[in-house]
């Protein structure tokens, strides 16, 4: 049976102080997607001190997982956070601000790591009654590549969970309030990279070349028109956003022969994404062929929809009720994407937003900083979820 709220293991003041210092050390040394080697070493060291049954490293790149076994067979519960920072210059006055030019923990992943490291301390002191817990520190969330690489890693097969949970901080929500809901929680998205290829010419004789300018000018509004948003409770929600365009060389004597266009495609469901991709590709190919241009299309930053399962949401909701933490649906589902959705293959999944306070800078803003007071809150939520599924140790 699960513990009462009063009997959950709790972090002491010394724990909180040490974890806060550790979070700030991570904040000083941000590493972006695929480069998280030193961050992974710091994570491994803090996990080793909690006495896990085993630690797995190098998952999908720099991923680290710690496993805590219960005393009897049972389900496996995966709790996940992210290792990577953003390629954004930090503009805060914090004493622990980033020491790496052009990079910063401006999405709060340093705080997520601290919450999971706090959970590791609690699990090290009090194992579940049965089953096992996997604490997954995932690389490369920000570019959408990390979860797929972790899941595809041969070392992950022995860690395949029955349940998976993740918490993401969210400024704009009241501090400590949680949002969760069954169904889609975060949108699917992908970056469509389009290259149009024609032929350059002297700027005095543009008719002797083949400029992609007319097609580029046509495609920007046409692609945008394929998805113009709408309410997020509509399964047909779709959004196409032009994020970058380039035409030819920065010169006055050359009529352009090549152009590049970046478009972010976004949808509430994976099915709608397939439709949106098909529509976008058909539009590009038709416009390019009519103008005699070659068109090359590739995709980057591919995220699937993060869909929370009703059973996992019910488990998390009970845990929050035991803790007395207020929760509801808003602001889910959300337009941003989240790499966590891929862990739902073969597992019951729930994605939670944890309020970081109203009136704070938004995620990915250059002045955002994770509120340290959420470290024990996140650990308490994770611990209560584990108890709901695996039960407290018998005494």
N, C-alpha and C positions, 0 to 999 in steps of 0.2 A: 504494500500500500504506500501511497505517497505521503510525505511528511506534512505536518501542519506548517503554516507560515512561520510560527515561532521556532520550529525545530530545524528549519533549513540551516545548513552551515553558512556562516557569514564571514566576510573579510574583516580583519581587525584594522585598526588605525594604521599600524605599521605596514600592513599589506597595501592599503590604499595609497599611502605615501610612496612606497617603493614602486608600485605600478604606475603612479602618476609620473614619477621621475623617469621611468622606463618609456612611457608614452612620449614624453617630451624629448627623450634622446632619439627615439625613432623620428620625431618631427624634425629634429635638426639635420637628419641624414636621409632625406627622401631618395628613393630610387624608383624610376618609372618602369612601366610594363616590360618584362623580359630582362631587367637589369638588377633584380632584387637579391643579389648574392649576399651582400653584407647584412641586409635586413633578415634574410633567412638564417644567417649565423646567429644573430641576436635572438631570434625566435627560438632556435634550437637550444641555446644556452638557458633561456628562461624556462623552457619546457623540461629540460633535463633535470633541473632542480626540483621539479614536482614529483619525480619518480614514476613516470609512466611505464606501462608494461613494454612498450616499444615506441620508437620514433622512426618514421620513414622520411627520408629526405630526397631531394631531387625530383619530386613529382611534377611532371609537366613542365620542367624547367627548374625553378627554385622553390617549388611547393614543399611544405613541411607538414607532416601529420603526426600527432601523438595519440596513442591508443591506451585507454583505461578500461580494464576488464572487470566485469562484475564477478560474483562468486558462483553464479549458475548460468547455464545457457539462456539466451534470450535474444531479442532484436538488437540490431546495431543502429545507433543514433549518430549522425554526423552533424557537427556544429561548425559553421564555416565563417571565416573572415578573409580579408584581402591584404596582400603584401604591398601593393604598388601605390605610388604617388602619381602626381600629374606633371606634365611639362608646362607648368605655369609659374611665373615669378611670384613669390610670396611678398605681400605688402602688409605686414603686421609689425607691431612694435614689441612683440613678445620677446623675452630674453632668450627663449629657446627657438626662435624663428629659424627657418631653413638656412643652412650654410652652403647649399648647392645652388649656384646661379641658374635661374630658369626652371627650377623644379621645387615642388612643394606638396606637402600633405594637405591639400585643400578640398578633400572629399571626406576626411575623417577616418581613413583607413588605419591611421596610426591608433586612433581610439578604438576601432573595432579589434585590432590586434591586442590592445590592452584588456578589453573585455574578455577576450578568449583566453588570454594568459591568466586573468583572474579566475576564470572558470577552471583552468588547469590546476591552480592552487587548491581550489575547493575539491576537485575530483581526486587530487593526490592525497588529501586528508580523509576523504569519505567516498569510497567506491560505490557504484550502484549495486542493488541487490542481485541483478542478473544482467545478461547481455553485455554490451560494450559501448563505449563512447569514443568517437573519433573527432579530434579537434583538427580541422583542416585550415591551414594557412595557405590560401590559394594565390598563385602569381597571376599577373597580367589580366586583371579584371577589367581595367579601363579600356582596353582595346578589344575586348570580347573574345580573346584567344585562349585565356588561361584555363577556364573550366573544361573546355574540349580537350586541351592537352593533358590535363590531370586525369580526366576520365579515360582517355586513350592510352595512358601510361600503364605498362604491364604491372607496375607496383600497386595500382589502384584496385585491381581485381580482388585482393584480399581485404579491402576496406569498403567494398560496395555496401552502402547503407540500406536499411529498411525505412528509415526516416531521415530527413535532412531539414535543418533550420538555419536561417541567417537573419541577422539584425543589421539594419542600416540606419545610421543617425539621419535625422531630417530637421534642419532649421525651418522655422516658420510654424512648427507644431509646438504646443505647450511642452515645456521641459518634463520629460519622463512619461508623457502619454504615449501609448502604442497604437499604431494603425495596422490592421490585418483584415483580410477578407478572403473567402473562398473564390476561386476563379482567377482570371488574369489580374496580376498585381503590378507588373511592369511590362511596357511595350516591347515588341520585337523591333529591331532596327538593323539597318546595314548601310554602309557607305558605298554608293555606286560611283565608280571612277570611269569616266567616259573620255576617250581620246578620238578626236576626229582628224583624219589625215587626208590632205589634199596635195597641193603643189605650190611652192613659193614662186614669186615673180618680183621683178623690179617694181618699185612703187609707182614709177611713171608708166608702167605697162601692166596693170593688174589683170587685164584680160588674157594675158599669156599664162597665167597661173590658175590655180583653183583654190580660192579662199574658203575656209570653213565658217567665215564670219556670219553669213546669212543663216546658216543652219544653227550655229551656236545661239544666235539671237532668237531664233524661233523655239529652240528646245528649252531655254530657261523658263519662259512662262508656260510652255506646254507641259513640261514635266511637273512643274509646281501645281498645275491644275489637276493632275491625276489624284492628288490627295491634299485636301485643304482643311483637315482636322475635323472638328465636330465634337459632340459629346462623347466622353470615354465610356459611357455605358452602352454605346452602340458597337456591336461586334464588327461593323463595317468601318470603324474609325481608321483613317489613313492620313498620312502627312508626308509630303515631299518638300524638302527644304534645300534650295541651292546654297551651298556653303563656300564654293570657290569656283572661279572661272579664270582662264588664261587664254589669250589669243596671240599666237605668233611670238616673235622676238621683240624686245623693247628697242625698236629701231624705226627710223623714219624712211629708210630707203628700201625696205622689204615689205612687199604685200604678203600677208601670212599664208602659210601652207599647213598649219597644224594648230589645234586648239584642245584644251582640256577642261573638263567640267566635273565638279564634285557635287553629288546630290545625296542627301541623307533620306532614305526611305524608312518610314515608321508606320507600324500598325499595331492594333490591339491583339490580334491573333496571328498565329503562324500561317493559317490558311489564307487570311487576307494579305499577308506578305507575299505569298506565292503569286497571288493574283496581281498585286502591285508590281512585282518584279517583271512578270510577263507583259503587263501593259507598258511599262517603261521601256523594256527592251524592244518591243515591237515599234513603239514610237520613234526610238532612236534609229533603228535599222531602216525604217521607212523613209525618214527624213534624210538620212545619209545617202541611201541608194538613189533617191530622187535627185540629189545634187552631185552624184558621182563621187562621193567621198567614201573612204574606208572608215569603219567604226569599230573600235576595240573597247570592250566593256569588261571590267574586273570589279571585284567586291572586296572590301576591307571592313574591319570592325563589325563583324556579323554577330548579332545577339538574337536568340530566340525569345519568345514570350516567357516570362516567369509566371507560372500558374500555380497558385496555392491550392492544395487538396483540402477538401472539407474536413476529413478526419484529422489531419495535421493541424489545421486551424483550430478545431475544437480542442485539441490537446493543449495548444498554446494558450487558448482563451481560458481554459481551466487553471493553468499555471498562473496566468496574470490575475485571475480572480483570487486565488490563494494568497498572492502577494499584495493584493489590494491596489494593483496598478490599473488606472483607468484605460479603457481601450475602445475602439470603434473602427469603422471602415475608413472614414475620410483621412487622408486625401487619396486613397487607393480606389481604382487603379491609377497609376501615374504614367505620364508620357515618357520620362526617361527610361532607359533600358538597364538591365541588370544581368550579369553573366551567370548568376546563381541558378537560373531556370534550367540549365542543362543537367543539374544534379537530380532533377525530377524524373529522369529516365530510370525506372526500376525502384523508385523510392517515393514515399509519401512526403511531400514538401510543403513548407510554410515559410513565407517571407514576411518579416516584420519591420515596420518603420518605428524608430524610437525618437520621440520629440527632443530636439536639441535646443528648444527655446524660441519664443517669438521675438521678432525684432533683430535677429542675428543675420549676418551676411549669408547669402545662399551658398550651396555647394558649388564648387569650382570657381567661386569668387576669389580674387587674390588676397582678400583679408579674412577668409574663413579660418576658424580654428575650432577643433573639437572640444566640447565642454567636459572637463575631467570628471565632474560629478556623475557622469553617466557610466563610468567604469564599473562601480559596484552594482548599479541598476542592471546593466547588461548581463553581468555575471549571475545575478540573482534570477533573472529571467531564464537564462540558459540552464541553470541548475534545477529550477522548478520544472522546466520542460522535461529534462532527463528523468526526474523523479516521477513525473506523470506516466512515463513510458516504462521505465526500468525499475522503479520502486526504490525506496530507501534501503540501506543495508540493515540487516537484522542485528539486534544487539542481544 
